[in-house]
């Protein structure tokens, strides 16, 4: 079963294996993450929506004049949760949330206007001309998630949201289609329209997506001090070669560009600009955790290498959208670097925003917290049960529910494992009959056992991604050739393999132009970034770390901690001096935890980048 984030693109090199054919086990990392999402996060978010975004929709139905709760894009939060419920039902067969879906679909049908307009923010404002606030109204962006939710439910057999979505999509065509004018301050509708075209076969949706995309870049959008760059409206998409402006908007734009490109394979200028922006973001503006966006003021990308640790914004929504960009590029090109980028986000930027309890969140994701730092709405030092930017938790829950759709792809008679997990992949028809069983506690360990239960088709092959972080790897006890980032083997009856990606801890430097962390190193093990918290390490801000590391196994289901010796920096006598501040000769032992686990034990200082000199 496909997923809107992993469409069967016309010009794709790879096609995603159906969501229902990838079955992570409950004991593996991915399965545990999905299980917590279903049992804790999703019900919690639904409860919060009953007190916030759904109130807006009910007020429209009941004719209640009240101040709109939350941001203008509050409806998108509801639609994202509807999408999450569809994928959770596909994953497990759960009907737990059917009553909620019934309620919301009925509510949407009641308040949708005759012409198809549906937006609680726009409908609550008397005299508001629909779509007139292009910069900040989020009407097209919110509606894009209505389309995605409808597609998701349609694919799992529930069709009653599609007529509502189609009426809205037809309104967009009437107002923004070829020969019309206008575009949204928050990109995203373009890709949703492409996917709606794929679902319905109606080409007008694809043509409208192209038309909206081609209009962007006229410099018409602004809001106070926020100028066209904030909205990616400073240059046409084929001319813009640098990722700029609001980070989440940029990633939604580029996911849409990839969708349009897939249906227009000959558009070389569009392809080159998309790849250039990806390289701009991922080679010069990406946090080591996979976070994007270094400025709080406008939630934007900074200049190349402007990556302050303590003021990292790294909004959750931007990381989710980045997964969508990378998955589309992986499908379009087959290049392993995009699968590597997804892995970095999954184990760090995607898993850090939600607490171990599944019901507390961060919306921004800094890489350093200082002593006595002020707790701000968008720069929390402790997790909260809800956040102002609720599209973070709601977007996160839909992605987690569908993680299986990112695990494997197929091209011709070759099955590729893109993301490692403990569980089963049912073989696509062209690969054979049966299933591929994967046993691993990755990323705790780099040992992965694979066996085929069934009969492969003649000529079938299996490609297994070797992560780019891995410097030492073994295939069935010996060195094996890695081709373009993969072990590539013939798939035969009775096939068995044992992979071993060696996971020694490693200290890394940042590029010398990342001046915010000069003199520091970060510690990683496998794909997992580690950090030091004050709760384990008193006087953390006075420690100078050595570059030795010892892995300490964690409890069952927990990633290991890592112990690193560190020296204590003596209190300086002057604010500035001509000599380095001395450190004690005797080292103490410090404990580092996965970055994804920080903030679960109360408030304390935290840092990813460790002073080493």
C-alpha positions as CSV (number, residue, x, y, z in Angstrom):
1,X,0.0,0.0,0.0
2,X,1.6,3.3,-1.1
3,X,1.8,6.4,1.1
4,X,1.6,10.0,-0.1
5,X,5.2,10.6,1.0
6,X,6.3,7.6,-1.1
7,X,4.3,7.8,-4.3
8,X,4.7,5.5,-7.3
9,X,6.3,8.2,-9.4
10,X,6.1,7.9,-13.2
11,X,9.8,8.5,-13.8
12,X,11.1,6.9,-10.5
13,X,14.1,4.7,-10.4
14,X,12.7,3.0,-7.3
15,X,9.2,2.2,-6.1
16,X,8.3,1.9,-2.4
17,X,7.3,-1.6,-1.2
18,X,3.7,-1.5,0.0
19,X,3.2,-0.2,3.6
20,X,1.3,-3.4,4.5
21,X,4.1,-5.6,3.2
22,X,6.7,-4.2,5.6
23,X,6.0,-5.4,9.2
24,X,8.4,-4.1,11.9
25,X,8.3,-6.3,15.0
26,X,7.3,-5.1,18.4
27,X,10.7,-5.8,19.8
28,X,12.7,-3.8,17.3
29,X,13.4,0.0,17.5
30,X,11.0,0.9,14.7
31,X,8.2,-1.3,16.0
32,X,8.6,0.1,19.5
33,X,8.5,3.6,18.2
34,X,5.4,2.9,16.3
35,X,3.8,1.0,19.2
36,X,4.3,4.0,21.5
37,X,3.0,6.3,18.9
38,X,-0.2,4.3,18.6
39,X,-0.8,3.6,22.3
40,X,0.3,7.0,23.8
41,X,1.1,9.8,21.3
42,X,-1.9,9.5,18.9
43,X,-4.6,9.3,21.7
44,X,-3.0,12.1,23.5
45,X,-2.9,14.3,20.5
46,X,-6.6,13.5,19.7
47,X,-7.4,14.6,23.2
48,X,-5.6,17.9,22.8
49,X,-7.3,18.6,19.4
50,X,-10.7,18.2,21.1
51,X,-9.7,21.2,23.2
52,X,-8.1,23.3,20.4
53,X,-8.4,22.8,16.7
54,X,-11.6,20.9,16.7
55,X,-13.2,23.7,18.7
56,X,-12.6,26.0,15.7
57,X,-14.4,23.6,13.4
58,X,-17.3,23.2,15.8
59,X,-17.7,26.9,16.3
60,X,-18.1,27.3,12.5
61,X,-20.8,24.6,12.5
62,X,-22.6,26.1,15.5
63,X,-22.3,29.7,14.4
64,X,-20.3,30.6,17.5
65,X,-18.4,33.9,17.3
66,X,-15.2,33.2,19.1
67,X,-11.5,33.9,18.7
68,X,-9.7,31.3,16.6
69,X,-7.7,29.0,18.7
70,X,-4.1,28.4,17.6
71,X,-2.5,29.4,14.3
72,X,-4.2,29.9,11.0
73,X,-3.2,26.4,9.9
74,X,-5.0,24.7,12.8
75,X,-7.2,22.6,10.5
76,X,-4.0,21.0,9.1
77,X,-3.4,19.5,12.6
78,X,-6.7,17.7,12.4
79,X,-6.0,16.4,8.9
80,X,-2.6,15.2,9.8
81,X,-4.1,13.1,12.6
82,X,-6.7,11.7,10.2
83,X,-3.8,10.6,8.0
84,X,-2.0,9.1,10.9
85,X,-5.1,7.1,11.8
86,X,-5.4,5.7,8.3
87,X,-1.7,4.5,8.3
88,X,-2.1,3.1,11.8
89,X,-5.1,1.1,10.6
90,X,-3.2,-0.2,7.6
91,X,-0.3,-1.1,9.8
92,X,-2.2,-3.1,12.5
93,X,-5.8,-3.3,11.5
94,X,-6.8,-1.2,14.5
95,X,-10.3,0.3,14.5
96,X,-9.7,2.1,17.8
97,X,-10.0,5.6,16.3
98,X,-13.0,4.9,14.0
99,X,-15.4,6.9,16.1
100,X,-13.1,9.9,16.0
101,X,-12.9,9.7,12.2
102,X,-16.6,9.4,11.9
103,X,-17.0,12.5,14.0
104,X,-14.5,14.6,12.1
105,X,-15.7,13.6,8.6
106,X,-19.3,14.3,9.6
107,X,-18.2,17.7,11.0
108,X,-16.3,18.6,7.8
109,X,-19.2,17.7,5.6
110,X,-21.5,19.9,7.6
111,X,-19.4,23.1,7.4
112,X,-18.0,22.8,3.9
113,X,-19.4,25.6,1.8
114,X,-21.3,25.0,-1.4
115,X,-18.3,26.0,-3.6
116,X,-16.0,23.6,-1.7
117,X,-14.4,26.1,0.7
118,X,-13.4,24.6,4.0
119,X,-11.2,26.4,6.5
120,X,-12.2,27.3,10.0
121,X,-9.8,30.3,10.2
122,X,-11.3,31.8,7.0
123,X,-14.9,30.9,7.9
124,X,-14.7,32.4,11.4
125,X,-13.8,35.9,10.1
126,X,-16.8,37.8,9.1
127,X,-16.3,39.5,5.7
128,X,-13.1,37.7,5.0
129,X,-12.5,37.2,1.3
130,X,-11.4,33.6,0.8
131,X,-7.7,33.2,-0.2
132,X,-7.0,36.9,0.2
133,X,-4.3,36.5,2.8
134,X,-1.8,34.6,0.6
135,X,1.2,35.2,2.8
136,X,-0.1,34.0,6.2
137,X,-3.6,32.5,5.7
138,X,-2.3,29.0,5.1
139,X,-5.6,28.1,3.4
140,X,-4.0,26.1,0.6
141,X,-1.5,24.6,2.9
142,X,-4.2,23.4,5.4
143,X,-6.3,22.1,2.5
144,X,-3.3,20.2,1.2
145,X,-3.4,18.0,4.3
146,X,-7.1,17.4,3.7
147,X,-6.2,15.9,0.4
148,X,-3.5,13.8,1.9
149,X,-5.8,12.5,4.6
150,X,-8.5,11.7,2.1
151,X,-6.0,9.8,-0.1
152,X,-4.8,7.8,2.9
153,X,-8.3,6.8,4.0
154,X,-9.2,6.0,0.4
155,X,-6.2,3.6,0.1
156,X,-7.3,1.8,3.3
157,X,-10.9,1.4,2.0
158,X,-12.7,4.3,3.5
159,X,-14.1,6.6,0.8
160,X,-16.3,9.2,2.6
161,X,-13.6,11.8,2.9
162,X,-12.8,11.8,-0.8
163,X,-15.9,13.7,-1.9
164,X,-15.1,16.5,0.6
165,X,-11.5,16.6,-0.6
166,X,-12.5,16.6,-4.2
167,X,-14.9,19.6,-3.8
168,X,-12.0,21.5,-2.2
169,X,-9.5,20.4,-4.9
170,X,-12.0,21.6,-7.6
171,X,-12.2,24.9,-5.8
172,X,-8.5,25.2,-6.0
173,X,-8.5,24.4,-9.7
174,X,-11.2,27.0,-10.3
175,X,-9.2,29.7,-8.4
176,X,-5.6,28.8,-9.0
177,X,-5.5,26.6,-12.1
178,X,-3.9,27.3,-15.5
179,X,-4.8,30.8,-16.6
180,X,-5.5,32.0,-13.1
181,X,-3.2,33.7,-10.6
182,X,-1.9,33.3,-7.0
183,X,-0.1,30.9,-4.8
184,X,0.2,30.2,-1.0
185,X,2.7,31.6,1.5
186,X,3.3,28.1,2.8
187,X,4.1,25.7,-0.1
188,X,2.7,22.1,0.0
189,X,-0.5,22.2,-2.0
190,X,1.4,21.5,-5.2
191,X,2.6,18.1,-4.1
192,X,-0.8,17.2,-2.6
193,X,-2.5,18.1,-5.9
194,X,0.0,15.8,-7.8
195,X,-0.8,13.0,-5.4
196,X,-4.6,13.7,-5.8
197,X,-4.1,13.4,-9.5
198,X,-2.4,10.0,-9.1
199,X,-5.3,8.9,-6.9
200,X,-8.1,10.1,-9.2
201,X,-6.6,10.2,-12.6
202,X,-7.9,13.7,-13.1
203,X,-5.1,15.6,-14.9
204,X,-6.5,19.1,-14.0
205,X,-5.0,18.6,-10.5
206,X,-1.6,18.0,-12.0
207,X,-1.9,21.0,-14.3
208,X,-2.9,23.2,-11.4
209,X,0.0,22.0,-9.3
210,X,2.4,22.9,-12.1
211,X,0.8,26.3,-12.6
212,X,1.0,27.2,-8.9
213,X,4.6,26.1,-8.7
214,X,5.6,28.1,-11.8
215,X,4.1,31.3,-10.4
216,X,6.2,31.3,-7.3
217,X,9.1,33.6,-7.1
218,X,7.5,36.9,-8.2
219,X,8.4,38.7,-4.9
220,X,4.7,39.4,-4.1
221,X,4.5,37.8,-0.6
222,X,5.5,39.6,2.6
223,X,4.3,40.1,6.1
224,X,5.8,43.0,8.1
225,X,9.5,42.4,8.4
226,X,9.1,39.0,6.7
227,X,9.9,39.5,3.1
228,X,9.7,37.3,0.0
229,X,12.7,35.1,1.0
230,X,10.8,33.9,4.1
231,X,8.1,32.5,1.7
232,X,10.5,31.2,-1.0
233,X,9.0,33.9,-3.2
234,X,12.3,35.7,-4.0
235,X,13.2,33.6,-7.1
236,X,11.4,31.2,-9.4
237,X,11.9,27.6,-8.4
238,X,14.1,26.9,-11.4
239,X,16.4,29.7,-10.6
240,X,16.7,29.4,-6.8
241,X,19.8,27.3,-6.0
242,X,20.1,27.9,-2.3
243,X,17.8,26.8,0.5
244,X,16.6,30.0,2.1
245,X,13.8,31.3,4.2
246,X,11.5,29.4,6.5
247,X,13.0,25.9,6.8
248,X,9.7,24.0,6.9
249,X,8.3,25.9,4.0
250,X,11.4,25.3,1.9
251,X,11.2,21.5,2.5
252,X,7.5,21.3,1.7
253,X,8.3,23.3,-1.4
254,X,11.0,20.9,-2.5
255,X,8.9,17.8,-1.8
256,X,6.3,19.4,-4.1
257,X,8.9,20.2,-6.7
258,X,10.0,16.5,-6.6
259,X,6.4,15.4,-7.2
260,X,5.9,17.7,-10.1
261,X,9.3,16.7,-11.5
262,X,8.3,13.0,-11.4
263,X,5.5,13.8,-13.7
264,X,7.6,16.1,-15.9
265,X,10.9,14.0,-16.3
266,X,12.2,16.2,-19.0
267,X,12.3,19.4,-16.9
268,X,16.1,19.6,-16.5
269,X,16.1,23.1,-15.0
270,X,13.7,22.0,-12.3
271,X,15.8,18.9,-11.5
272,X,19.1,20.9,-11.3
273,X,17.6,23.5,-9.0
274,X,16.1,20.9,-6.7
275,X,19.4,19.0,-6.3
276,X,21.2,22.3,-5.8
277,X,18.9,23.3,-2.9
278,X,19.2,19.8,-1.4
279,X,23.0,20.2,-1.4
280,X,22.8,23.7,0.0
281,X,20.7,22.5,2.9
282,X,22.4,19.2,3.6
283,X,26.0,20.1,2.9
284,X,26.2,23.6,4.4
285,X,23.1,24.1,6.7
286,X,22.3,20.8,8.3
287,X,22.7,20.2,12.0
288,X,24.5,17.0,12.9
289,X,21.2,15.7,14.4
290,X,19.5,16.2,11.0
291,X,17.7,19.3,12.2
292,X,17.2,22.2,9.8
293,X,16.7,25.9,10.5
294,X,19.2,27.9,12.6
295,X,17.3,31.1,13.3
296,X,14.5,31.6,15.8
297,X,13.3,35.0,14.6
298,X,11.8,33.6,11.4
299,X,12.3,29.9,11.8
300,X,14.7,30.0,8.9
301,X,17.9,28.7,7.4
302,X,20.8,31.0,8.2
303,X,23.9,31.5,6.0
304,X,26.0,28.6,5.0
305,X,27.7,27.1,8.1
306,X,25.6,29.3,10.5
307,X,24.8,26.5,12.9
308,X,24.7,27.8,16.5
309,X,24.1,24.9,18.9
310,X,22.3,26.8,21.7
311,X,20.1,28.7,19.4
312,X,19.3,26.0,16.9
313,X,15.6,26.2,16.0
314,X,15.5,22.9,14.1
315,X,11.7,22.8,14.1
316,X,10.2,19.3,14.2
317,X,8.0,20.1,11.2
318,X,11.1,20.9,9.1
319,X,12.6,17.5,9.9
320,X,9.4,15.7,9.0
321,X,9.2,17.5,5.7
322,X,12.9,16.8,5.0
323,X,12.1,13.0,5.2
324,X,9.5,13.6,2.5
325,X,12.1,15.4,0.3
326,X,14.7,12.7,0.8
327,X,12.3,9.9,0.1
328,X,11.2,11.4,-3.2
329,X,14.8,12.0,-4.2
330,X,15.6,8.4,-3.3
331,X,12.8,7.2,-5.5
332,X,13.7,9.5,-8.4
333,X,17.4,8.8,-8.4
334,X,18.1,5.6,-6.4
335,X,21.1,7.5,-4.8
336,X,21.9,6.0,-1.3
337,X,22.8,9.4,0.1
338,X,19.1,10.2,0.4
339,X,18.4,7.0,2.4
340,X,21.4,8.0,4.6
341,X,19.8,11.4,5.2
342,X,16.5,9.8,6.2
343,X,18.3,7.5,8.7
344,X,20.0,10.5,10.3
345,X,16.7,12.2,10.8
346,X,14.9,9.1,12.1
347,X,17.2,8.3,14.9
348,X,17.9,11.9,16.0
349,X,15.8,14.8,14.8
350,X,12.6,12.7,14.4
351,X,12.8,10.8,17.7
352,X,14.0,13.6,20.0
353,X,10.9,15.8,19.8
354,X,8.7,13.3,21.6
355,X,9.4,12.2,25.2
356,X,9.8,8.6,26.3
357,X,6.3,8.8,27.7
358,X,5.0,9.6,24.2
359,X,2.9,12.5,25.4
360,X,5.4,15.4,25.9
361,X,7.1,17.3,23.2
362,X,9.6,19.8,21.9
363,X,8.8,21.9,18.9
364,X,12.3,23.3,18.4
365,X,15.3,21.1,19.0
366,X,18.5,22.8,20.2
367,X,21.8,21.1,20.6
368,X,22.8,22.9,23.8
369,X,21.0,24.1,26.9
370,X,22.8,26.4,29.3
371,X,22.4,26.7,33.1
372,X,19.5,28.9,34.1
373,X,18.4,29.2,30.5
374,X,15.0,30.9,30.0
375,X,12.2,28.6,29.0
376,X,10.6,30.1,25.9
377,X,7.5,29.0,24.0
378,X,9.5,28.0,21.0
379,X,12.7,27.2,22.8
380,X,11.8,24.9,25.5
381,X,14.2,23.5,28.1
382,X,11.7,20.9,29.2
383,X,9.1,19.0,27.4
384,X,5.5,20.1,27.4
385,X,2.2,18.3,27.0
386,X,1.4,20.5,24.0
387,X,3.2,23.1,21.9
388,X,2.3,26.3,20.1
389,X,3.4,24.9,16.8
390,X,1.2,21.8,17.0
391,X,1.9,20.8,13.4
392,X,5.1,19.3,14.9
393,X,3.5,16.6,17.0
394,X,0.7,16.0,14.5
395,X,3.0,15.8,11.6
396,X,5.3,13.5,13.6
397,X,2.6,11.0,14.5
398,X,1.6,10.5,10.8
399,X,5.2,9.9,9.8
400,X,5.9,7.4,12.6
401,X,2.7,5.5,11.8
402,X,4.0,5.1,8.2
403,X,7.7,4.4,8.8
404,X,7.4,1.0,7.3
405,X,6.8,2.6,3.9
406,X,10.3,4.0,4.0
407,X,12.1,0.7,4.7
408,X,12.3,-1.0,1.3
409,X,12.1,-0.2,-2.4
410,X,11.9,-2.2,-5.6
411,X,13.3,-1.6,-9.1
412,X,12.7,-4.3,-11.7
413,X,13.8,-7.6,-10.1
414,X,15.9,-5.9,-7.3
415,X,14.6,-5.5,-3.8
416,X,16.5,-2.8,-1.8
417,X,16.5,-2.5,2.0
418,X,16.8,1.2,2.6
419,X,16.2,1.4,6.4
420,X,17.2,-1.3,8.8
421,X,14.6,-2.7,11.2
422,X,13.6,-6.0,13.0
423,X,10.7,-7.5,11.2
424,X,9.5,-8.9,7.9
425,X,9.3,-7.7,4.2
426,X,6.7,-9.6,2.2
427,X,8.2,-10.1,-1.3
428,X,6.8,-8.0,-4.1
429,X,5.4,-10.1,-6.9
430,X,8.3,-9.5,-9.2
431,X,10.8,-10.5,-6.6
432,X,9.2,-13.8,-5.8
433,X,6.9,-15.5,-3.3
434,X,7.4,-15.5,0.5
435,X,9.1,-13.1,2.8
436,X,12.4,-11.7,3.9
437,X,13.0,-12.0,7.6
438,X,15.3,-9.4,9.2
439,X,16.5,-9.9,12.8
440,X,18.4,-7.1,14.4
441,X,18.4,-4.7,17.4
442,X,19.8,-1.9,15.2
443,X,20.9,0.8,16.1
444,X,21.9,-0.8,19.4
445,X,24.0,-3.2,17.4
446,X,25.2,-3.3,13.8
447,X,24.6,-7.0,13.5
448,X,21.8,-7.9,11.1
449,X,20.6,-11.4,10.2
450,X,18.6,-11.9,7.0
451,X,17.0,-15.0,5.6
452,X,14.6,-15.8,2.8
453,X,11.5,-17.8,3.5
454,X,10.0,-18.6,0.2
455,X,11.0,-18.8,-3.5
456,X,12.6,-16.0,-5.4
457,X,11.8,-15.2,-9.0
458,X,14.5,-16.0,-11.6
459,X,17.0,-13.2,-11.7
460,X,15.9,-11.6,-8.4
461,X,18.5,-9.6,-6.4
462,X,18.8,-8.1,-3.0
463,X,20.5,-4.8,-2.3
464,X,21.3,-4.0,1.4
465,X,22.3,-0.4,2.2
466,X,25.6,0.0,3.9
467,X,25.3,3.3,6.0
468,X,27.6,6.0,5.0
469,X,28.8,6.4,8.6
470,X,30.1,2.8,8.6
471,X,33.8,2.5,8.0
472,X,34.2,-1.2,8.8
473,X,31.6,-3.7,7.6
474,X,31.5,-7.5,7.1
475,X,29.2,-9.6,5.0
476,X,29.0,-13.3,6.0
477,X,32.2,-13.0,7.9
478,X,34.2,-11.5,5.1
479,X,34.8,-8.2,3.3
480,X,32.4,-7.7,0.4
481,X,32.2,-5.2,-2.4
482,X,30.0,-2.2,-1.7
483,X,28.5,-0.8,-5.0
484,X,27.0,2.7,-4.8
485,X,26.3,2.3,-1.0
486,X,24.9,-1.2,-1.1
487,X,25.8,-4.9,-0.8
488,X,24.3,-6.4,-4.0
489,X,23.6,-10.1,-4.0
490,X,21.7,-12.6,-6.0
491,X,18.6,-13.7,-4.2
492,X,18.4,-17.5,-4.2
493,X,16.3,-20.1,-2.4
494,X,17.5,-20.6,1.1
495,X,19.3,-17.3,1.1
496,X,20.9,-16.3,4.4
497,X,23.2,-13.5,5.3
498,X,24.8,-11.9,8.4
499,X,25.8,-8.3,8.1
500,X,28.0,-6.6,10.7
501,X,28.3,-2.8,10.6
502,X,30.9,-2.1,13.2
503,X,29.7,0.5,15.6
504,X,32.7,1.9,17.4
505,X,32.0,5.3,19.0
506,X,33.5,8.1,16.9
507,X,34.3,11.8,17.6
508,X,33.8,14.2,14.7
509,X,34.7,17.8,14.0
510,X,32.4,20.3,12.4
511,X,33.5,22.2,9.2
512,X,35.9,25.0,10.3
513,X,33.4,27.6,9.1
514,X,30.9,26.4,11.8
515,X,32.5,28.8,14.2
516,X,29.9,28.3,16.9
517,X,31.5,24.9,17.8
518,X,35.2,25.4,17.2
519,X,37.3,23.5,19.7
520,X,34.5,21.0,20.2
521,X,33.7,17.5,18.9
522,X,30.5,15.5,18.7
523,X,30.2,11.8,19.6
524,X,28.3,9.4,17.5
525,X,27.8,5.7,17.5
526,X,26.3,4.2,14.4
527,X,23.6,6.7,13.2
528,X,22.9,7.9,16.8
529,X,24.2,11.3,18.0
530,X,25.0,11.5,21.7
531,X,24.9,14.4,24.2
532,X,25.9,15.1,27.8
533,X,23.3,16.2,30.3
534,X,23.9,17.9,33.6
535,X,21.7,15.4,35.4
536,X,24.6,12.9,34.8
537,X,27.5,15.3,34.8
538,X,27.5,18.0,37.5
539,X,29.1,21.3,36.4
540,X,28.9,20.2,32.8
541,X,29.8,23.6,31.5
542,X,33.3,23.4,33.2
543,X,34.2,20.1,31.6
544,X,36.8,19.5,28.9
545,X,36.3,16.1,27.3
546,X,38.9,13.6,26.2
547,X,38.4,11.6,22.9
548,X,38.1,8.2,24.5
549,X,34.9,6.3,24.8
550,X,33.5,3.2,26.4
551,X,30.1,1.8,25.5
552,X,27.9,0.8,28.5
553,X,25.1,-1.6,27.5
554,X,21.6,-0.3,28.3
555,X,18.6,-2.1,29.7
556,X,16.5,-4.2,27.4
557,X,15.1,-2.0,24.7
558,X,17.4,0.9,25.6
559,X,20.3,2.2,23.5
560,X,23.6,2.1,25.3
561,X,25.1,5.0,27.2
562,X,28.8,6.0,26.5
563,X,31.3,7.0,29.2
564,X,33.9,9.5,28.3
565,X,36.7,10.8,30.6
566,X,36.8,14.5,31.1
567,X,38.9,17.0,33.0
568,X,37.5,19.8,35.2
569,X,38.3,23.3,34.0
570,X,39.4,25.5,36.9
571,X,37.6,28.8,37.5
572,X,39.3,31.5,35.6
573,X,40.7,34.6,37.3
574,X,39.8,36.9,34.4
575,X,37.2,37.0,31.8
576,X,39.9,37.1,29.1
577,X,43.5,36.1,29.4
578,X,46.6,35.3,27.2
579,X,46.7,31.7,28.3
580,X,44.3,28.7,28.2
581,X,42.5,28.0,31.4
582,X,44.1,25.1,33.2
583,X,42.3,21.9,33.8
584,X,42.7,19.4,36.7
585,X,45.2,16.6,35.9
586,X,42.8,13.9,37.2
587,X,40.0,12.9,34.8
588,X,36.5,12.1,35.9
589,X,34.1,9.8,34.1
590,X,31.2,11.4,32.3
591,X,28.1,9.8,30.8
592,X,26.6,10.5,27.5
593,X,23.1,9.5,26.3
594,X,21.5,9.5,22.9
595,X,20.4,12.9,21.8
596,X,16.9,11.5,21.2
597,X,16.6,10.7,24.9
598,X,17.6,14.1,26.3
599,X,15.1,16.1,28.4
600,X,13.3,13.1,29.9
601,X,14.7,13.4,33.4
602,X,14.0,17.0,34.3
603,X,15.7,20.3,33.4
604,X,19.5,20.5,33.3
605,X,22.2,21.7,31.0
606,X,22.8,19.7,27.8
607,X,25.3,19.8,25.0
608,X,25.9,17.8,21.8
609,X,29.2,19.6,20.9
610,X,31.8,18.8,23.6
611,X,34.8,21.0,24.4
612,X,37.9,19.0,23.8
613,X,40.6,21.7,23.9
